[in-house]
Amino acid sequence: MKLTRIAAIAALGVAATFSLTACNGDDSSNGQAAGSPSAAAPAPVTADPGSSDSSGSSASSNGGAKSSGGGGSTSGSGKSGGAKGSANGAVNGTGQGDGKTKFCKTADLAIDAQNAAPDKTSGRVNITMINRGSTTCSATGFAGVDIKDADHTSNPIPRGQAQPRITTLKPGDAAVFDIAYTIDSSGKSLSHPTNILVTPPNETHTITLNWPSGAGSVKGSYGDVQVYPTHNTN
């Protein structure tokens, strides 16, 4: 019985030793596991310089943005300058300040009508315009012409088949355009012109002239009369 107890105690001792060994092994394993995080702990420290680099990058990026913003400002100025240039271009397009010749104003022109019929069949009235202004101007194109009749009606005159020529007038220069028609020598003409209403090319102001003395009667209707473009007299 004693022997059995001793053997049982010895077995318990061996089991306890085993158990302690196992526990120690676990502790050491746990210690290693616990040591792992502490071994990894320097990683954040290593990450800090990276973070600092990253913030450096960010600063550099911000710096880039600032620089880009500065460039944007400069670009804005460029665009603004371009817009101003365009505005100046628009003003120049009107012929002001860029050497282009402006159209002659009615107020600056001395206008006169004269009979210039070459024979008894072909009627022609020459209308002369002299530049009385102080600057060179253009009278290029067709003048607007209406003929006023004795019955107080006003009749627009159609354009003849002719190509306008560039007509530039320095102060004192003259331009002329013609009104052409067929003369009615029967004495039975129904047209009795009294006045010619002239609006210079590219103008809106009209001047009224007398139908020239000695000009023949118009054959047919005023629709058969034609006006031709201006040209220089020299």
Protein Blocks (a to p, Z undefined) as FASTA:
>chain_A
ZZmmmmmmmmmmmmmmmmmmmmmmmmmmmmmmmmmmmmmmmmmmmmmmmmmmmmmmmmmm
mmmmmmmmmmmmmmmmmmmmmmmmmmmmmmmmnoponlpacdddfklpccddddfbfbfk
lgcdddddddfbfbdcdfedjdddddddfkopacdddddddddddddddehiacdddddd
dddfkopafbdcfbdcdddehiabdcdddddehiacdehjfklpccdddddfZZ
